[in-house]
C-alpha cells in the first residue's frame, strides 16, 4: 500500500447547484445529501480505507485552501495541491503527478472527483484496488466506465473494442463528449459503451510519459520544478508554471490521444451529482414523490415530484406545484421545472451579467 496514492480533485465551482453552491462555498464542501459529512469528506473517508492517509492529496484552487484544511484537518500542507488559476484538469494532473513522483518514483495513483456519490463503496474500493494493482504491473492509463442505466445526455461515453478482456479490463476504442439523445440511445443499444466517470488510475511514470508524448510543452513546464516540489519553493514555482499552461481537460490532452488506455466496466451505484435532478433521484421521497431538505420548515400542498431545498431558518410553502426544483439560499431563490435543469448554468451566467459576483 505504500506505493498507492489518491488525488481528490476539488477545484470546481459547482454552478449547476446554484444558488446553494457558490464561488466561496462550492458543492464539494457542502453536505449536499444531509448525511453529516460533506462530499469531499465522504470521498476522503472512502479512500482512507485502502490508501495510507499521508498518501491522500487534495487538488483545489488556492482560494479553497482554508476550506480544505478545515474540513480535512488530517492533511499536511504538502498534501494540498493548490492551483493558482483555473486551467482545467490536465495541468493540475500533470502537477500532481510530478509532485508525487518526486516523493515516490514507484507511485501508483487514483485520480477522482471530490463530489461523486458511491452507493456501494465496498465494490468501488475493490475496483480501485484492482486498478492500482494492474497499473503497477502494466504501462496502462486506466479509466473507470460506468455501465449505463439509460441513454443520458449529461455524461460523456467510452467505447471499448471487441478484443477479449484482460484481467477484467477492455481496450478503449473511442471517447465521445456529451451526445444528443438519439446518439446516446444508439450507444446504449450497441452494448459497448460506458459512461465516463472521470476516475483515472495509472503510475506516475506512465502518465508523465504520456504528457511528454502528447503535451510536451506542458510536461516540460512541470519538469522544471523538480527541485522545488515538496519544499517551501514549490508554491512560487507553481504560480509561474500555471500561467504557461493551456486550459485543457485530461480527456482532450491525453486520454483521447493515447493508445494504451484501458477501461474497467464498473457498477457500484455511481452518480456524479451533477444537478439538482440527480440529488432528487437519489434522495428519499414522500408518498407524492417530493424531496425536501427539511420537514420542519417546508410545507407542500397539492404538490408532487418536487425537489425543495432551503436553509432551516427559512420557511418555504408551495401549493399546486408539480415536477419543479425550488431552491432557496440566504439571499437567492430559484424556481425551475425539473426538465429544464440543464439551463441552470445559463441562469447563473445571466445573474452574473446583471449583478456581477454578488449572487455567484
Order of alpha helices (4+ residues) and beta strands (2+ residues): beta-alpha-beta-alpha-beta-alpha-beta-beta-alpha-beta-beta-beta-alpha-beta-alpha-alpha-alpha-beta-beta-alpha-beta-beta-beta-beta-beta-beta-alpha
